[in-house]
Amino acid sequence: MTGENGAGKTSLLEAVHVGTQGFSPRTRSDARLIRDGEEAASVQLNLTRAGVRHRVRVKLASGAGKVAELDGTRLPSAESLRREFPTLVFTPDRLAVVKGGPAVRRAYLDRSLTRLFPARSGLPQDYAAALAQRNAGLRRVQLGLSPREVVTPWTERVAALGAGLVEARRDAAAALEPGFCNHLARFGLPGGRLSYEGDPPTVEALEARLETDVSRGTTGLGPHLDDLVLAAGRELRGSARRGSSVLPCWRSSWRRPSCFLRRRSCCSTTCFRSSTFVAARRWRGHSRGSGRR
């Protein structure tokens, strides 16, 4: 897809994401999706899945929540579309997954595992909630407002949920690695490795560092501090140039191993497209205003 600057190329990609995921990859503010001076907006997509045609409509209005409809039936929430039409938009700003800090990769891996293993999709949120409760208890003990015993039940909860989350992340990384390495090799980067680095927390290990955690007011052990290693011989985070850091291969193992059904190349951008995948790759050395997607 080509066009002049400001023609709406990015807006079209954003609309596809809103219509299949229920939210924008660019902003979490629905108001920014509505044209200036207007009170409402909508996205409508006609899709074919497994030979069956579907119509999706997402309505947005100022001061109101999004409304999503699938084949004329209103869904519980716009985000419910994520279970129907898995889609990933890959844009240059997503390089943070490779070049950013561990928190970005943990969040990305957690989103992946929720799609790979729907039955375990609540683990990241449940662990985060238990961790927040334990940290709140640690701060109360630090301030002398509560005895140390208030932390004990949350220590057990963090250990149990943390062990489950570590196992789920390891399974997700193992499921993603074959496709990751295969598509990485297509970019001339053999020896790919995608692995989750982290051990499950235990009650004994958490209690052994209780004094340290109390003094800091935060839990210093658990999967909230782990990292996902992306490597091609060596870690990509510190060694890859911008162009070779773009890895539009994460989607490959989520639902179908071969997601690249058609490839078109432009001067500054290569677009990989399938029924559920939109990837935009911008090559190193070209300006952002090249006018191509």
N, C-alpha and C positions, 0 to 999 in steps of 0.2 A: 504494500500500500504506500503510495507516494503522494506528496502534495506540498504546497507552499507552507512556510511557517505560519502558524496560527490558523490553518485550515481545519483543524479538529482531529488530527490523527491520534494524538494521545487521548482526546476525549472519547474517541470511538473505542479504544482499548479499555478505557475506564468504564465505559458503558457496558461492554461485554462482561467485565468483572462484576459490576453491580448487579447485572441481570442473572448471573450464575452463582454469585457468592453472597449477594445481599448487602455488600459494603464496598466502599472505594478502597483501592490499594494506595491511593494518594493522600487521603485525609479521612479522619474519623468524624469530621463534622459534616452532617448531612446538608446543612445550610449552604456549604460551599459547592454542593453539586447542583444547586439551583441557579439559573442565570440571574445576573444582577437585574433588579427591578421586577422580577417575577415572584410569584408566591408559591408556585408548585412546579414540579418536573416529573417526568416518568421515563422509564426505559422498557421497551417491549422487544422481546426476542422470539423468533420462530426457530426452534431447534429440532433436530432429528437425532434420536437416540435409539439404537438397536432397531432401526427401521420404523420407529414410531415417532410421529410428529408431535411436538409439544409447543405450547405458547406460554411464555413467561412475561409477567408484567410487574414492575416495581414502581410504586407511586411514592413520591416525596412531596412534603408540604411544609412550609415554614411553621414552626411551633408544634408540629405533630410528628408522630413516629412513622417510620416507613411501613408500607403495606405491600406485601408480595402475594401474587396470585400465580398458581400453576394450573394451566388448563381451566381457568375460570374459577378455581377453588382457592379461597384465601388460606394462606399458610399461617401457622402459629406465630412465626416471626420471619423477617426477611432472611436472617441467617440460616433458616431451615433449607434454603436453596443449596447450601454447601453439601448436604447429604444427597442431593439429586444430581448436581452437575459439577463434579470436581474440576476446578480450573485454577491455573496459576499464571499470573502475568509476571514476566521477568523483565525488569527495566534496569538501566544502569545504576540507579540508587540502591538496588538490591545487592550490590557488591559488598555491602556491609556484612552479609552472611559469611563471606570469605575473609574480608579484611578487617571487620569490626571485632568487638570484644566477645567473650564467651557468652554473655547474656543474650546476644542476638542469635547465636547458633543454638543455644538451648531452646529459645522460643520457637525457632524454625523447626527444630527436631520435634518439639512437643506438638506443633501443628501437624506435622507429618504423621506422628504416631496416632493422633486422633482419627486420621483418615484410614490408616492401615488397620488399626484395631479399635473399631467403634466401641466395643465393650469396655475398653480401658480409657476411653476419651476423657473421663472425669478425673483421672489421676493427677495431672498437673495442677488443676484448680484445687482439688482436695488437699494436696500436699502444700500448696501455697497458703491456703487458709490455716492449716495446722501450724505451719511455720510462723505465720503472723501471730497466732495466739501464743506460741512459745516465746517469741521475741517480746511480746507485750508482757508476759509473765517475768521474763528476765529483767526488763526495765523496772518493773514494780519492785522486784527483789533488790535491784541496784539502788533504788531510791528509799529502801527501807519500808515500803508500804505493804509488803507481803512476805511470808516466810518462803523458804526455798521449796517447800513441798508443793506449792502451786504450779511449779514447773513440771513436776513428775508426770502427770497424765499426758501432758502435751509432748514430753520427751518420748513416751511410748508411742503416741500417735504419729509423731514425726518419723520415728524409726520404722514403723510398720508401713506407712505410706511411702516413705523414701525408698524402702527396699522394693516396693512394687513399681515405683516410678523408674528406678534404675534398671530393673528387669525389662520394663516396657521400652525404655530408650535403647537398651542394647538390642532388643529384638527389632526395633524400627531401623536402627543403624545397619544391622545385618541384612535386613530386607532391602535397604536402599543401596548398599555397597556394590552389588553386581552391576546394576544399571549405571551407577555413578562411574565405576571404573571403565565400563564399556564406552560410554559417551565421552568420558575424559580422554580416552585413547584417540577418539575421532579428532580431537583438537591437538593431537600431537603430544600428549602428556601421558606416557605409559607409566605403569607402576602405581596406579591410583590406590588410595586407601581412605576409607571412611570408617571411623571407629569412634565409639563413645568411651570416654575416659572417666571412670568414676566407680566407686565401690559403694555398696549399700550401707547406710548408717546403721549402727546398732545402739541399743539402749546403753550398753556398757561403755561404748566409745563416747556417746553424748554425755553421760554422767561423769566420765573421767575428765572432761574439759568444762564442767559446769562452772567452776570458779572463773575461768577465762571468759566464758560466755556472759556471765553475770557482769563482770567488769566492763565488757564491751557493749552489753545490752543487745547482743545479737547472736544467733546461732552460727558457729564457725565451722560446721561440718554437715555435709549432706549434698544431695544432687543439685541444690540451688547454686552450688559453686563449681560444678563439673563443666567439662568442655567437650565439644565435638571436634575431632581431628579430621581435617581435609588435607590430604597430601598426595603428591605425585613425585615420589622419590624423597621429597622433603615437604615440610608444611607449606601450603600455598599462601597462608596469611602473610608471611614475611618475605616471600621470595617471588611471588607472581606479579607480573606487570598487569596493568589494568585490563588489557585485551585478553590475556591468558587467565585472568581471574574469573571471567564470566563463564559460569558453569550451568547452562540451561539443561541440566540432566536430572535434576532432583525429581521432576515429575515422573520420570520413567518407571519407577517401581511402585508408584502409589496405587495404580489400578491396572494398567496394562504395560508390559515391559517395552513394547515398541511404540513410543508416542510420536516419533518424528515421521509423519506420513508424507509431508511435502516440504521442500526446502526451496526458498527463493533468496537470491543474494542481490543486494544493492551495493553501492559504493561504500557507504558508511555503516550499513546495517544488514544483518542477516536475520530473517524472520523464520522461526520454526513454528509450524501450525499443525494442529490436529483438532479433532472435534472437541477436545477439552483442554487444549493447551495453546496459549499465546505467549510467545517469547520474543523479546526485542533485544538484540545485541548491538551495542554501539562500539565500533572498533576504535582502538587507541589512535590518537593523532588527528581525528576529525573533529570539527567543531560541533557543538550541540545544535547549532542552527542549520544543519545540513539539509533539512527539509525532507528527510526520509525516515521511514519506520519499517 
